[in-house]
Amino acid sequence: MQKQLPPLAFRVRPVNIDALLGQDEAKAVLRDFARGNLRSVMLWGPPGSGKTSVASIIERLYPDSYFTIHAVTGGVQEIRRVTGKASQTDRKPIVFIDEIHRFNRVQQDALLPFVESGAITLIGATTENPSFAITSPLLSRNQVIVLKALSAVVIEEILRRALSDDAFVVSLHKTISDDSLAAVARAADGDARAALNLLELILMNINKDTIELGDLKGLMDRPLYHDRSGENHYDLISAFHKCVRAGDVDASIYWLGRMLEAGEDRLFILRRMIRIASEDVGMADPNALRVAVSAKEAFTFVGSPEGEIALYETAIYLACAPKSNAVYLAEKKAQKLIRTTGSPGVPLSLRNTPTRLMKEIGYGKGYIYAHDDPEGALSLDYLPEGLPRTELYKPLDAGVEKRIREILDARAKAKKSGAGSYRKTPKQ
């Protein structure tokens, strides 16, 4: 029986610093390691960007002092077993932990004394933003090395190397056209491992000596990279929000499409659009909130994929709508005012009066029913006694808010002319 070969991505993994492509920052760190300048680092990047390859090169530099812990299966006992070797060898252990973001706080804290004292050199690899996935004490003792998603040009070069350097691939005596390689590189979406896996799939399943672009039909489908709880999740919704806020319709449609194609939770997107309707459109177009809520109702009623057109419709409406953050600023001003002034009592004239006793002690006294006496009602002070008068809501001259501004200005003028002093004695 023929021995099963490991995957192509494993077979052509870089074995030296020069073979690592597209990650200059990581190569600089590797050169330091080669000179003996070891330090704990956190390798952060998307799948297939070369994190494990960097660790593999370090292992080749220091094979006798290199240890691996897999965060998925390893625990505190495994950490203690490996770090315990620090006192049993003349060479400081280098501990590589793949997917270190899967370690909980207790497990990360177990590493801290060894990293802090320099008893071990920690090499962590993570696809998650270390600012959120790694505890602050541990992160502060590591240099973060950012590995970016590889460009299609770099991935194409990696594929060409695999075609010429891997003995098994060479033995197949197959060639693949330039446009086919370029298509594979683009389809990988920055992930070299995915590109190599796809290349291997093509070579093993297409029984032709020369493979052309048309032969790849049915083998190129690959979902976009997306994690629904990590940084990519928040980066995409942030890009969408900022484009809608700026009124760039095409960019808004693009980022919405990216999220939908990647499988993002549709209700998560709808919740953000409802927020945009209030935060960024606000009273400049009050109908925006109704449109966003209606989209949520439409989608939950129709479902995917038909209901997704409602999301596109709402994104376009929000992007085109006049913008005002006056309501958002009013919220922030109100929160600040309340935090700084505490909880002064409700004026007696505004208090609820469900019982005779309450009326007898002054609850509701002086209240003016605005429907009977609009001008008289304007003369009252509706804020607590002693609270500094603050303009919390300041509408802009945008859309409907321009008319609201006129209404408020007219009321302020009437209040000033009719009240004489700000706290006028209320009508009885």
N, C-alpha and C positions, 0 to 999 in steps of 0.2 A: 504494500500500500504506500502511495506517495505521501510524503510528509506534508502536512498542511502548512503553507507559508503564512507568516504574519501579514497584516494588511500592508499595502504599498506605502501608506503614509508613515508607517513604523519603519519600513525597510529603508526609506530614503531620508530619514530624519538627519539633520545636519550633525556631523561628527566633529567639526571644528568651528572656530569663530568665523572664519572667512565664508564658510558655507551658509551661515545664517543670513537670510536676505530680508531687507525691508525694515529692520529694527536697529537703527544706529545707536540709540540710547542703550539698548540691551547689549550691543556689541562692545560699547565702551566699558560697561561694567564687567563683561567677560574678560576683557583685556586686563583690567585691574586684578581680577581673580587669578589670571594666568601669571601675573607678576607677584602673586602672594598677598595682595591687598584684599583680604576677605572682609566682608561686612554683611550684616543681615539685610535682606532686600525683600520687597513685596512686588511680585510680578503681576501687573493688572492689565488685562486686555480681553477682548472678545474671543470666542472659541476659534481655534485654528490660527491664532496670531503668532504662536511660537513660544509660549510660556514653557511648555514641557520640553521643547527643544533646547531652550536656554539651560534648564535644569540638567538635561542630558549631557550637554557640553561640560558643565561644571562637574558632573559625575566622572567624565573621562579625564578631567584635570586632576581630580582627587578621588580615585576609586576606592582607596583604603579607608577613607574617613567619611564617606557619603552614605547617608541613610534616608530611606523614604517612609513617610507615613501617609496613608490615604485617609483623608478626612471623613470619607463616607463610612469606612469600617474601623478606623482607629479611634481610641478613646484616651482617657487620662492614663490608664495603665500602659498603653503603648507609648505614650509620650514619656512616661517615667522610665520605661525600659530603654528607650533610645537615648534619652538625655543622660541616663545613668552611666552610659559609656564615656561621658566626658571626663570622669575621674579614673578611667581604666586605660586610657591611651595617651600617648605623648602628643598626638595630633588632635586638634579641636574638631569635634564632629560637625559635619555639615548636614543639616536636617532639612530635607525637602518635604513640604506638606502641600499636596495638590488639593485644590478646592478648599483652601483653608477657611473660606467664608462659612463653610458648613460646621465648623467648630463653634460650640456655644461659649458663653462667657467663662464658665468654669474651666473648660478645656484651654481656652486662650490664656487664662490667668495661670494655668499650670506651666505654660511655656515662659511666662514673663521673667521669673528669676534667672533662668538659664540664658535668656537673651540679654537681660540687663547686665549680668555679670560678665558676659562675653564667653561663657562656658561652651556655647554652641554658636554656630553661624546658621541662622534661619533663612531658608529660601521658601517663601510662601507664594502660591499661585492662586489667583482668583479672577473670576469673570465679573464679580460684584465690585461696586465702588468701595474701596477700603475705608473711606470716611464713614460709611454706614455699617459695613460688614465686619470691620475689625475694631476691637476695643481701643480706645484712645491711648492707654498706657503702652500697649503692644505696638500700635502703629507708630507712635512717636520714636520708637527704638529701631525702626526699619526705614530704609530708603525705598520710596515707591518708584518703581520703574514702569512707565506706561508703554504698553505695546499696542499699537494701533492696528485696526483692520487693514489687511494687506491690499494694495492696489491690484487691479486686474493685470497690470503690466508685470508686477512682481510675481503674482501667482502663475502667469503664463511662463515665466522663466523657470519657476519651480517645476512646472509640468514638463518642460523641455529637458530639464536635468533628469527627471525620473525616466523619461523615454530613452535617454542615452546612458544612464548610469546603473539602472537596476538590471541585474543579470537576467531575471526571469522575464521582464518586459522585453528586453533585447532579444531573448530567445523566441519570442512570438513572431518576430519578423513582420511586424505591422507598422504602417505609417499612418499618421493622422494629419489631416490638412491644417493649414494655418488658421483658417476661419473656424474650424472645429475647435482647435485649442483655445482660440480667443473666446468662443462661446462658452466653453467649459469654465474658463477663468472668470467671465462675467457672472455666470450662474452661481458660482461659489460664494458671491457676496462677501468677499474679504476673508474667507475661511480657507486656508491652504489645505487643511485636513479634508474638508469636504470636497475640494477640487481634486485631490489625489484619489479619494474614494470613488468619485464620479469617473475619473479617467480609468481606474481599474475596472469599474463596472462596464464601461464602454469597450475596453480591450477584450474583456472576457465574454461579452455577449454579442458582439458584432463580428460575424464570421466573414470578414473581408480583409484583404491585405492592405488596401488603402481605404481609410475611413473618411467620408466626406460629411459636410454639415447636415445634409439631408438624412443621413443614416442615424442621427442622434434623436430623432423624433421619439418621444415617449420615455427617454432616459434623462431628460434635462429638468424635469419638474422637481423643484426643491423649495420648501417653504422659506420665507425670509427669516433671518435671525431676529428673535424677539423674546425678551423675558418679561413676563407680565407682573413682576414685582420689583425688578431691579432698575438700574439706571437707564437702560434703553427704553423701558416703559415710560419713565418720567421725561426723558429727553424728547421723545416723539410728541407727547401731549404738550410739552412746553413749546416746542417749535410750532405746533398747530395753533396754540393759544396766542402766541406772539404774532403770527401771520394774520389771524383774524382781527386782532387788536389793531394792527397796522392797516387793515383793509386790503391786503393782497389776496385777491380771490383765488388766483391760480395756485399760489403757494399753499393756501388753506386747503384747497381740494387735494393737492399732492400729498400733504402730510396726513390728511384724513385717510386718503387711499392707502398710504403706507401702513397705517395702523390697522385698517380693515383687512388688508391683504395678509398682514402678519398674524391675524387672529386675535387682535386686542378685544377685550370685553366691550361690546357695543354700549352697554349701560354705563360703563366708566366714561366713555367718550360723551355720551348724552348728558351725564351729570356735569362734565366740564363745560359743555355748551350752555347748560342752564346757568352755570356760574358766570360765564362770559356775558350772557344776556343781561345779568344784573350788574356785574362789576365794570364792564367795558362799554356797554351800550347804554344801560341804565335808563333814565327818564328821557334821554334824547329820542328813544323810540321804545316806549313801553310795550309795544306789540311784539318786540323781540323775545321777551320772556314767554309770551303765549305761544309763539312759534316753536321755541325750544321745548316747552312742556308738551305741546301737541306732537312734536317729533318723537318724544319718548313714548307717548300713548300709541302713536302709529306703529312704531317699531315693535313694541310689546304685543300689539294686536296682530301684526302681519308676520313678524319674525324675519330671519335671514333666509335667502339673500334679498328678497323683494323689499323688505322694510328698510334696507340700508339706503335707498334713494332718499328717504326722509332725512337721513343724516347729512347727505350732500346738500339737499335743499336748504337745510338749516344753516350749514356752514356758509353757504353763499349769502344767505340773508344776513347773517351776523357780520360777515366781512363787509357787505355793502352798506350796512346800517350806519347812520351818524353815531358818533362815539362820545360818551361822556362818562367820566369816572366820579362825577359829583356825588352820587349815592354811596359809592365805595369810600370816598373821603369823608362823607358825613358819618358813616359807620365808625371809622377810625377816630374821628374827632369826638364822637359821643362816648366811645369806650375810654378815651383818654380823660375826658371831663369827669366821667363817673368814677374812674380810678383815683383821680386827684381830689375829688370833693366828697367822696363817701356817699352816705345815704340820707341827705336832708329830708325832712318830712314833706308830705304832700300838702299843698296849701289847703286850708279848711274849705275854701269855696269849691274845690275840685273833689272833695272826699265823698265817698259813698254814704248815703243816709237811709239805711234800711229800717232803723228803729227811731222811736220818738226821743229816746235818750240822746241819741247821736245828734238829732236836730237841735235839742235843747242846749247842748254844749257847743253848738256852733258849726257842726259839720254841714257843708253845703251852703252856708250863709254867704250871700253876695254873688252866687253863681248866676250868670246871665245866659239864658237859652238863646243860642246864636240864631236859630230859625226865626225867633220873635224879634230880636234886636241885634242884627249883624254888627252895626257900628258899636253898640254898647259892649258886645262880646269882645270886640277888638281891644277894648280899654283894659281888660283884665290882664294880669301877669300870670302866665300858666306854668312858670318854672318855680321851683322852691325858693322860699325867702332867702335872700343873701347869696344866691347862686349867681356868679358873673354871667352877664348876658353874652352868649357866644353864637355866632352864625355858623351852625353846624352844616347846613345844606346850602351850597352856593352853586346854583345851576349855571351851566354854560350857555353860550349862544349857539347851541347845536340842536337841530331838529325840534322836537316838541319842547325841549327845555328852554328854548328862546321864549316861547309863550309862557311857560311857568315862571321865568324870570320877570316877565312883565306883570304877571299876577301878583307875585310876591312884592315887587317894588310898589305896586299900587296899594297893597294892604299895609305895607310899612309906612307909606305916606299918609294913608287914612288914619292909622294908629297914632302917628305923631301929631297930626293936626287935631284929631278928636280927643286925644287923651290929655294934652297939655303937659303933664308930667307922666313918666313911664308907669308909675304905680298909681293909677287913678282910683278914687273911692268908687267901688262898684255900685251899680244901681240896685235898689232894693225892689 
